């Protein structure tokens, strides 16, 4: 949470963090790289798992995302949920096989991290925790 809150709005303006001199924007770069690594690990874990074990794995991954949220580790939660929503995972149509409780939990996490209005849902939750 601290890492995410260290990122200022002006850090994101003009994509300065994507230019050659990223030293001043190291929080943004680190945050994005770590979240990307987590999301790719989640997706790779799911798509390489035997088909009969994928649903159980997804349930475990959702559980880890919820635990991360409960502990205030929003950084990991965002990476996990991003991995669950990657196209390579979506094409397996596994979410349709999830029990309703798990599908609803995954959907609520997806809504929480949705980037609409500057990640308002996520920022509001983080500020209140």
N, C-alpha and C positions, 0 to 999 in steps of 0.2 A: 504494500500500500504506500509506504513512504517513497519508494522509487517512482511510482506513478504520480504521486502528488508533487514530486520535485520537478515534473515536467510542466513548464509554464506555457500558456496559450501562445505567447510570442515565439516560443521555440518551434511551433508548428507552422507559423506564417511563412509563406514563400518557400517552403521546403528547404530551409537553410541546412537542416541536418543531413540532407542528401548530397550536399556539395562536398568538395574536396576537404575543406577544413571543418571536420566534425567535432573537434575537441570541445568546443563550447556547448555542443549539443549531445554530449556523450550519454546523458540519461535517456534521451530519445532513442539513440542508436542501440544502446544496450537493451533497453526495454523491448524494442522491436525484434532484435536478433534472438533474445531469449524466448520471447513468445513464439516466434517462428520455429525455433528448435523444438519447443514443447509440442506445438501443433503438428509438426511433421512427424515427430515420434509417435504421437497418438494415432495419427492416420496410418502410419506404417505398421504399427502394432495391430491395428484392426484388419487391414487388408492382407496381412501375411498370416493371420491366424486361421486355423482350420474353420471352415464354414459352421460346423456344429458348435463351435466355441465362441463365435463372434458376438452373439447377443449377450452372453454372460460377461464377456470382456467389456462391451459397451456399458453394461450396467455398473461394472466395477469402476470404469473410467468416470461415469457420471457421479458415482459416489465420491470419488476422489475430488472431482470438481466442487461438489457440495461441501466437502470437508475443507477444501481450500478457501471457499467462500466463508465458511463459519469461523475459520481462523484468521480471516482478514487478508488472506494471500490471494488478492485479486489478480495479480500478475499471472500466477500459475493457472488460475481459473480461466482467465481469458485465453491463454494458450490451449488449454484442454478443450474448451468449447469450440474454439476455432478449428481444432483438429477434427472434432466430431462433425463439423459442418463443411469439411473440405469436399470438393467434387468427387475425388476418388473414393471416398467413403459413401457419399450420397448415391453414387451409381450402383452400389451394391444393394440398395433398397432395404437395408437392414432396419432402418428406423420404423418401417411399417410393421416389422415383426416384434418390436419392443412392446412389453406390457404397457398398458395405458399410463400407469403411475410413472414409469421411467420416461416415456415419451413426453409426458407433460412436464416433468422436471427438466428434461433436456430443452424443451421449448421455452420454459421460463428463464433458463440460463442464457439461451440465445437472445431472448428479448432484452435481458439485462445488459448484455454486452453490445447490443446493436448500436452502430455509430450515429444513429439519427440524433439530430440537435446536439452535436458535440458530446456524444456519449452521456447524455443527461441522466439516464437511469443509473448507470454505473457510478458516475461522479456523485450523484445524490446519495446512493447507498454508502459509498466510501466516506463521504463527509459525515454521515450520521452514525458511522460505526466507531 
